[in-house]
Amino acid sequence: MPTVSADAPSDSDLTTAGSAMADEAHEHTAGRPEPGPEATRDDATLVAAGELLRALSAPVRIAIVLQLRAAQRCVHELVEALGVAQPLISQHLRVLKAAGVVRGERHGREVVYRLVDEHLSHIVVDAVAHVEEE
């Protein structure tokens, strides 16, 4: 059973990791189109995008999104699949739910979680693929 580190990174950990990644040169997969010039985004859009990325920034939350990409799951299934304690899974699900990444639906005594939007899983899958390319 795979396990995920239960420790959420601090903002300084993320800044350090981001700086280290920015300093390294890397190549993208061949055939991938280069991004074109985009229209300037308003501040509210950029703030909302930053909040979404912050919600996806913890390794456990990334693992949860990958699990929910495959199928909707209840908390005990996520606990079993990820090897993380139930209270911690619930805490991370609350963050993802507040950010609009996941939605919970009650089925009897259990709440079944699913991704709100498939686009969100693409962010996570692309980030994981990028790291695995190096």
C-alpha angles and dihedrals in degrees: 000000000000117000130207125211107259094209114100112217118249121235089256090054089053092047092050092047091047092050092049092049092048091053093055120081115228140173127229125225112284115257094031109131118241113245114259127222110290130208113259110268123223120248094252091057092049092048091050091049090050091051091050092050090047090054089053095046101093119087092228091053091049089052090049091052090050090050092048090047088065096045143331112274142186123232097263090053090053091048091053095044096046102033092230126133117265096241091054093048089050091050092051091046089054090055092048091046093049089051091052094246098117136025126206124214122191116234106180108299095348134074114219115208127208137169114270093214133015090220089071092059089053090061090055095041091049092049092050092046090050092054092046091053092066 
